[in-house]
Amino acid sequence: MTKIDRRALLAAPFALSGLTACDRFAWAQPKPPVVPPLKSIAPFPVGTCVQSSQTTDPAWVALAAREVSQLTPEWEMKMEYILADGLPGNGGSGLRFDAPDRIAAFAQAQGMRLHGHTLIWYAQGAEAFAGLEGPRFVEAFDAYIAAVAGRYRGKVVSWDVVNEPVTDEGSSLRDCHWSQALGQDGYILRAFQQARAADPDAVLFLNDYNLENNPTKGATFLKLVERLMKAGAPIGGIGSQSHLDIEIPAGQAAAFIRDAASLGLPIHISELDASLRNGSRLDLRSHATRIEQQSARVGELAEAFTALPAAQRFAFTVWGLRDTDSWLRQGERDDGKDQPLPFNAAGQPNPMAAVLARAFA
Ligand code: 9MR
């Protein structure tokens, strides 16, 4: 039998029943669960990240308006955008605020809270600050924070002041252009002081990833928070990004949330997603098994967060609403199938949305 014959034969029953091959595929998909809007059931703000281009996408806007009450700019409030034309005073022509301003205006128009992300990050700013030394570096560091946190004073409720200070291995802090100029705890402490001076009301967060996935990193991060508190830093909250590895043992995510909560500060689950893939390792798990693992780990995290005292539940943010919005589904990373987020490409609930709704309720 030729290939074409075989395909015709396989399609025949559907042709007879009036179904097309596409219908057959749709048929095989599990029905999306019915899930109430997440923001309507959570007793704390529910957030997502946002790009300014999404604020003019009617499908995204409708989904965000239904589901969330808080926004985090995904990349346009970072140095990569604001300093894209260089650093004024170091060869740059001026700070770029058009896109983050549009996001701030959108949040205000929608009555959503805005969480600033991020002032100081090891991954950005090296080029713009290159060549500055001593007092000139310190002056530019302070001036950047003053300009950005000052501009959004009264518009943001909070800031990720320093992002990702701990190494991937997890037992030490990152060595970067900021630490080289101002010291390892020094740059962090200074960033918090400058952010407080620029915005007296914002809740100021230290934010990092893999805190649940890598307990060594979680512990190093919490020790840093304690040191900052002892040193009098105006740190107001703990941001756990929660890019969850769905294969971590049961109990590990909840244990981190409990340890973090013992410091008494509000907690922000700041960038939740949970990929069904496991990097480059050979992966023999079925799709159903992966969804089960994802549901278990995300459910555990969301339940642990919901169980915190109300004053410690700052917000629960997912790093995108629809799978296709995720950074994990862009460019070379995209396998066309991953479901790391609560909604599918059409904005219908994935199993993750149902898990979150159950935990929040
Ligand atoms: O999702 C973000 C992606 O669109 C940006 O290109 C990238 C660089 O700015 O940052 C991604 O978000 C990261 C976040 O800012 C910090 N934690 C890890 C996130 C995923 O990489």
Residues whose N, C-alpha, C, O or C-beta is under 5 A from the ligand:
A	BS01	9MR	E74 W75 W327
